[in-house]
Every structure is written in C-alpha cells, then in structure tokens.
Amino acid sequence: MNHPMQFLELIRGFMSSRILLTAVELDLFTQIGRGVDTPEALAKSNDLDLRALTRLLDAVVSFNFLQKENQRYTLPPDAAWLSGDHPETPVPMVLHMNDLWNAWSHLTETVRKGKNPALVTVAEKEEQSLNAFIGAMHVVGKDLAREIADDLDLSSYQKLLDIGGASGTYTIAFLDKNPDMTAVIFDLAPVLPIAEKRLSTSGMADRVKLVGGDFYTDPLPAGFDLVLLSAIIHQNSPDQNVILFQKIYDAMVFGGTLIIRDHIMDAHRTSPPAGAVFAINMLAATEGGDTYTLKEIKQWLETAGFSEIRQIRHGEKMDGIVTAQKTA
C-alpha cells in the first residue's frame, strides 16, 4: 500500500544523489584512493572551502562509501572501484548522470512547454561531457553486450555495421563471439579516437574500420548483411527513426538482418518500468526522443521496406531486441 512516508523517502532521494554526484565531479574518490586523505590537502589542491568539503566528506562516510579515522579519509576495500583509476570504475557513468542532473532540473518547464528550454545537444557537448557519455555507455553496456552476443546466433553473418557504435562495446562483443566477422563502426568524428583506443586494447583493431559521420545527415556505408542499432532509436523522434530505417535498408544486402536493442515498451507504455522512467530522460535530454512500443517500431520498419519483424528478447534493462529482415 502506498504511504506518505514512502513518497517522501523517494522525494528525498535527490539529496544523497547530489552529494555523491558532487563528490565524483570533484574527483574526490580518485584522489583519496591515491593517498590524498586529509580535508586540508584536498581543499588546497582543489581550491575548495575546507568547512564545506569536510561536511561533504562526512556525509559520504555516512553512506559507507568512505571511512574516517583520525580526521583522515580512506576508501573501504569493497569500494575501491569508486576511484577513477580502477579498471571497473563507474565514474564515467556518474559524470554522465551529473550532466543529466542539469537537464532534469528543467523537467517542470519541459512538461509545461514540451521542450527543455536549456537543452544541450550532443554536438554542443564539451569534450569532457562527450567522453563521460561514451565512457558511461561502455560501463553500462559491457556485460550486457557479452550476454546478448552469447544469446544470438550470428555465425552466418560476415559484415557488421554498428551505427552510433561509440567506443565499440557491442562490436567487440559480437566479433569476439564470431571470429569470421568484420565490422564498421559509424559514429561522429570526435568519438572515433575513443573507439580506436578501446579497439586497440581489445585486439580487434585489424577487424574493425572506423567511419566518421552523422547518421542524421550523412549516407551510411553500404554492403552489410548485419546492422546493429544499439540504444539509438530512443534518442530519435518517430520521423527520424523512419528516415534512419530507410537509410539502413538501402545500406544492407538482400537477406540481411537489422538488430535493434532498446527499451521495447508494452502497449500501456508503463512496462518495463525502467523504460517509462527513461522516456522522461529523453524528454529532458533530447529534442524528440522517447521510448517506443513494438507496434510503433514495426510500423516504421515496414514503411522502410523491412519484413519478418520480431521481438526476440524481452528485458527490464534496455535489453529488448527486435530483428527485421531485408528480403528480396
């Protein structure tokens, strides 16, 4: 049963969130992990107010993400991943969430007017914000990419086009599972150096070509029997998705398959719950993005010429998968 105190507990959630976002934005966990463990040293090196910083650190201690003894702060052993130096750090995702904080702060006006009055597009994002976003997509996607690659039988496909493939998280997972496959990652030019670095680290650089471009305005590379749209359609309006599907259809060979990974909503648009919340994220952070139902996606795909459209995976964490075929 709903209760006023449960409602208020949800409302107060922004307080703990803001404390942790600020601690990450100031890179305090990384510095403490490196041994800068007194508030005086942290305040001096970061030009921070000592009293305010100490209160912030003490609040983080109350969440058990820092330990405090003799006025010194340390990372607990089971929270070493909070340091930006840790290979499994979620810091890029947290920095992306910090950017979203600004977009969500205008949600009331967005609901009034239908558009965020302070919207910042991807093209306008500063390099640090772009790096945080790409890093966030890898943090949230690397395990799921492996899971999906293991679920799908793609052994008959040869050439993958990963549209908006970011740093190559899904390309790497697909190629690792399918050793005869090669790929092209198509994304904005500033993203490609990030992808190049990750591909080199993964040993996949010789099997992947990087092509810079904007899928809204530029033609796609052609000749692919497999195309991946991973977490792309939610950032687009319905009209943008129809145009993109038509571009993809033209870029594929006959007999090819399109894979769409995203939140696939039920007819009521309330399930999966994470998709309903993510629709608000798109309202706050994009011009016309949303989360979409299978019926909507199917209609757009058919308009573009695709057939044999099926949802082959249902999920709660943006892991719904729809496939479509380009048949002769």
Buried (B, 14 or more C-beta within 10 A) or exposed (E): EEEEEEEEEEEEEEEEBEBBBBBBBBBBBBBBBEEBBBBEBBBEEEEBEEEEBBEBBEBBBEEEBBBBEEEEBBBEEEBBBBBBBBEEBBBBBBBBBBBBBBBBBBBEEBEEEEBBEEBBEBEEBEEEBBBBBBBBBBBBBBEBBBBBBEEBEBEEBBBBBBBBBBBBBBBBBBBBBBEEBBBBBBBBEBBBEBBBEBBEEBEBBEBBEBBEBEBEEEEBBEEBBBBBBBBBBBBBBBEBBBBBBBBBBEBBEEEBBBBBBBBBBBEEEEBBEBBBEBBBBBBBBBEBBBBBBBEBBBBBBEEBBBEEBEBEBEBEEBBBBBBBBBEE
